[in-house]
Structures are given as C-alpha cells and as structure tokens.
C-alpha cells in the first residue's frame, strides 16, 4: 500500500467516510452495461443457483435453477443466459466502423496500414465482485467445450445450441479482464475501491454492501457503523439484511430457507412423476409450479439487493468525469472484442484449455506493458494519482526558476537548454536520470544534471524541440511555468517479437504440433446425479 | 567431510574441467551450472568463452543487464587482448560503458549484422530478442540464467544451437509486475526462471555446480550454504585465519562500535533496535545504518586477505548498504549524505546481485514490519543481502522478527505442478536470525 493510500485510509477512519482516491474515473463505463449478478450453490464448485441479468436497472431478467444439482435444469439456465447475453453481444458485433490497422506484411516484413473493421462499441459486462469474475471464467470454461446435438449427434448429454458459444464469449471476457486497465468485464468492488479509499482493509472492501456504506453512508451513520451493519445485521429470522454480493450465499439463508424450499420442490417433482392420472397430474403440476415459484422468489430476494447496489455503485462512478486516456484504453478493448468476433465468425475452435508457450509469453508481455501504461496514464490523467507518485519519489512538480540556452556538442549542435526547477518534492534522482513531462500529450524527456541547492534541480531538455537550431516556440518551459516531471516513462515500447508457436525452441519443448480440436470434458458419475 | 583433505583450489579446478569438457565435447544441447555466491561464475564464463572461441565455434553471450555485459567484455579483453569481441548494444544514449571504446579489439554496434564474423558477440537478453538470423550461432553462454525469465529465453533460444547456462539458484527469482498464477504449474510458465523451463523440458541435461565460494569468508560460507543451499552445500575457499578485519581506532562503546567489533571478530554482527512497528523508511533504523557506515570509515579499518600480503585500507568503495526497497535505499543515501559520507554504494537486493564488497551493512527486510509478505520473505532477497561480503556483514534490525515469523507462517496458495522451493523464506530467515542472535548487540539510539 502506498503512503498516500495509507493516508487516505486513515483520513477515512478519522472522518467516517471514504476518501476520494481519484479525481477522475479511470475505467470506461458503458451507457448500457450488461449487469450480471450470479448466485451459486454451496457444495459444488460453480453450480449456478440463479442470476439477475440485464441492461435495464428496473427490469432485470431473473434466471433460477430450482434444483442446482440437476444437469438438465442447469443447461436450461445456461441456455436462458445465452438468450440474454448473446443478442446483446450480437448487436454490438454488427455495428462496425471502418478504420486502419498496422500489420506486418508477410512478404516484405514491413509495417503497413491495412483497412480493418472495428466494432463501434463493445458490450460491457459488470459483475458485483471479484469472485463474480472467477465465476464468469468458470462458466466459460465449463461451457466452451460442450457439444450441441447438431455438432455431435452421439453426445450423451448434448448442450443446448448457443451454450458453447456463450462459453467462448465468457472465456474471452474473463481472459480480457486480466489485462490491466481493460474495462470489458469489471468487478464493481475493484472499480469502486480504485476510486475511493475506505477505512477498512482491502479484503473487507470486497464486500459490496460494506464498501458502498463507506462511500455513501446513510444519513446519521458513519461509514464504519454502516459497513458493520451491512456485514452483520440480521432480521428476526436470522437472515442478513444486506445479502452478500455472491456468488456464494449466506449459510443461514442456505440452511433455513433455501434447502427446505429446494426439498419441497424435489418432493413436488417426485410426486408429479408418480402421478397416475391426468387429473392428479394437473394438481401436482400446480404444486410443482408453486414450489418452483418459491425458490425463484428466494433467489430474487437475495440477488435483488445486490442488483440495486451495483446500479447505485455505477451511479456513484458516473459522478466522476472520465480520465483523458480512458477512451484510448477502451479502444483497445473494442479491438479485442472485434478480434474475438472475427475468430468466432471464422469458425475457429474454442480457446484451448492451456496456453502454449508462445501464447502464454505473449499474454504476459502484453499485460506487463498494459500495466506500465496504465500506471503512467492514470498518473497523467489524475493529479491525485500523480501526488501519490510524487510522494513516492517517482515524480516531482515545481516552478521553473530559470532557463539557460545550451547546445549539444557535435557537428550540428542542437538545443539542449538547461532548466532550473524549484520543487518541494523529493524525487529519487541520480545524475543523468531520465525524467519526462507531458508536452501536448507527447512525452518530452530531460536528464537530471544536478541539484544546485536543496530543492533546486537542474534539468537538461533533450527532445521535442524541433529540428532547427533554436527550439520551437512553446517547446521549452519558461521562467515561472509550473511543470511536472515523472521518473517513469509515459509510453511503453513494444517488446521483441516472439517466434511463432510452430517454431517453439527446444528449450521450451519444441513446437506443440498440430492443434487438435479439444474434446469436451468426459462425463463423470457426478455429472449425472 | 574433513577440512584437512579439502583443497578448495583442486576441487574448483576439477569442477571447472568437467564443465568445460561437457561444454566443448559433450553431446547434449545444454549444460547447466549452479554457482553459489562468489564461486567464480564470471571467471568460468570468461574461460568457457575463450575456449569456445579457440575451438573456432562462433559464440554469443547472453547476460541480463548492460552492466553485466560490459563487465564480461572487459574481463574477456583483459584475459585475451587479441580476441576480437563484438558488443551489441541498444540504440539508446549511453547504451554501454564508454571504457569499451578504448579497447581496439572490441567492436560495438547497435545492429547484429555489423558484428557478423566476430568470434564472440555479447549482449543483453533484451537486445538479443530483437536479433533475426538465418544461421544460428553454434554456441551460446547464458549468464545469470536463474535471473532470466522463461519468456526471455523463449525469445532468444532460436538464435543458438547449444548453450551453457550459468547462474546462482539461491538469488532472487525473476518477477513479473502482473499476476501469472494462470500459468503456474506449466513447464513453460513464462514468469518462471529460464533454467526451470529448460530443465522441465530437458531433464537429462548435465548439471554441474561450483563447490567453492572464493568471496565468502570461512565465517559466512557455512551459514549461507546451510540456510540457502541445504541440498547443494559449498565451502569457503579460504580458512579462518586468511582474512582479517581490524580497526586503528578503539571502540567508543556505542552500539555501532560494538557491533563493528563483533563483526570484525566473527564476520557477523546484528545491531538490534527496540521492537517497534515502523514505516518502511524507519528513521531510527536508517540513522543506525548510516551511523555504522560512518564509524566503519572513521575508525580506520584495514582488511587483510589472501589476495595481498599487506593490509588494505577499508575505503568507502569497499562498503555497501543493502535494503529491500528503493525508498529505503534513498533514505539511507540521504542519511549518509547528512553525515558527509559519499561514495558508499546503497542499493536494493535486486541491484546488488552479482556485486562484491569487503563489508556490507544490511537493513533487514522484515525490520519493523507488522506482517511478513511473500516479497519480504523471499529467500533470494535475504541470500543476496547476506552474501555480498568478503569480510563481514552487519545487519540492522528491530527486535521481534522471530515472533513475526512465527505469527506469519507462509500462506501462499499451493500451485499444482510447481516445484516447491526449499528452503522457503520462513525457514531461511529463521536459520539466519538464529545465527545472528549469537552476534547480537542491542542498542537504544
């Protein structure tokens, strides 16, 4: 935890309210995000119990698995989920704009511009918390290798059509969420705690109710009191007033309400199956519907508060203006969305279970580059973030107290003016350390020459002054200007190109061989309870 | 094992011969050499490079940092001034040490094509990754291979046919600034070390190790070997009488002086400050570190070693301060500047890797902390900090770290398929602290 975060958290404790950790919003928020509030059943990893899903805060679609261990009911749930999610994705996939993309020409090896389609917007998916992200990945993993009856007529438990496709999309979203700064799939608790510092630990911040209680406590309560109430307060029946954001549910709810309701449903179903004549069956069907209704109401009663909390959290985030670089990062999300759309359209197989060596290395390189880029962009977009970097000695701001014309040595001397900056920050500078400032959105670099007196730094400006003998107007700071230099670079260099997978070297096991279509997971006894 | 029969020179020579034999005449594509701190790794790399060049095999050398590459070039040039050497460098300003320009046999270039035909070409892994070649090098030497990441080996492995991998398994593992749990357990986990990937795919490659540390004194080698290399023990190349550290000025009885005397006598000293939870840049601990350095210089230290018959003065450039974090290093530098001490190296463990000093002063990574995170527990960090010295190591630490260790046993999730590293940081920290406790000087500043 950086010093400024610690300070903000202490202030939050002191004032009883979360403190701003950002002055701008650092993530994209779509106008019509698809919110997904899933719940799972205890006892089996990732077994869905139900979900609220949709783009309209007043009319979520409720999906429920009345008996979570029943595979057929689970498939029905997944098929219904696909019916909500896929049309939303398709709508975005069809609206494209024409743009250009740089590619390496295989013939010449040169970088050339080619015309490309880019989806005009990408559908954004919001889940309440980080375990929700994990569930999205898990659902994706469990669905994408399934075969439909059409793909494989002999499959013993064919998946409904579109379920494997939903699995591929959820996998893509789950994977993209690992890229720093990406906004395609967001966990709301992560985004909120990025923008506000509460007086509780990072672990406690993952409780959406408690987090919102700190950020926006009800009248008359401090954040700590409201958070405590959100975490612990129960009604007369022993049920939490603020159900956890899931996907796991509260054990008291599972034991006292859910388990009996599911059992009643099971009994009604058995009774219906045993019905001997149509009249009896009619009555028992009504009983079954009632039992199912009961489970549905229970699931909705636990998911709805979270659903409303998610939208409240989104409202809070919308009060912040978007950071200057958010759009640029979102464009990369759109590229990622478009690329996956193209892979699906091209009939490529689902994402493999494991990355090969080259893919893994490429992903890691991308994420490291994005992480560095995100940190730099957030600091440039947000003075509060920059203050944290200044406090950590990674940047400094101050006033220019003098500029001295100087030139580089060599045949064609170029301007290398010396700029004196007075600052109260204490950057970790050594001689010739490179520092950067933003000049018209582009980084201008300088090197540290020395410290004239305490807090008086001399810098030599190195670039972005034009080609002439005299620096271009406005390219060199003037006396009295406020400037802010960073010790970190603003832009990231692309890494070296890795070999193609079929040229994986001997140190990494050699080429992986022809990619064989991955078989679906074998059906085990547990799958047919 | 008895000390009487142990001839460190002969042992080391035997190991080196076996390594060179496997490298030059072995049938395998790779040879791996584990080297404990100060075991003559660079000497081995230089010797292997010269012999490969002599054998007429075009050689590329991959090191991890520009400083390491420059150092190897200078050593090669010193050993064989007639051997033409290529230094491939980046196109940045100050990409290489300007001292290389003074050497006529060294050609520097930012493009690999300008160095074709030279018997030996050296560069960093990052630069090599950009090189394209139709005809791979016959041989490569990969230096500091345990600090190289698997993905960085992936980028360069296509450039050579066979390679000698040299490194120290006890030092800091490579790291990544983003999570990589997704690939944990895969043989080619891109964030793992190059050697672990190499050996996972080629388990039958010959593996050697250098058995003698020439740097660490007889007082330090047993502890470092036991704490950090429990299954691959090594010995000190010198014995207890060979190195001496003495001071002209007598102790003034203060904590820093007492710990200096303890360290001069036994090779280790622990200056223990009262237990307290502090910010990372604990002002008292930082001042204590600076005070120890100041007194080391003020008291006119002299070191006697096997290298020279006469004692050498303990000067500022022979002392280093090691910390865990950069801000701690910056705070110590500021405190030293305040005491009028320039020229003492103050750096983090990451940057001290591969360096050697007479005396080191270490701010213990867990000093004053309320918790023991994986970063602060990392075995390699403590190993680097405790193995940079030829004479003595003084650790400055708040009391209570043993309790902290007991309160926070390792809780990292177990990843299936990954090699569990022994010893873990918890165990290694306990071993070092138990030893340091015998050389403790408590001090309330």
Interface residues (C-beta under 8 A of the other chain):
Chain A: X3 X178 X180 X354 X355 X356 X357 X358 X360 X361 X363 X364 X365 X367 X368 X371 X372 X392 X393 X428 X432 X495 X496 X498 X499 X503 X504 X505 X506 X507 X508 X509 X510
Chain B: X29 X30 X94 X126 X129 X130 X150 X151 X153 X154 X155 X157 X158 X176 X177 X178 X179 X180 X182 X183 X186 X187 X188 X189 X190 X191 X194 X197 X198 X201 X202 X279 X326 X327 X330
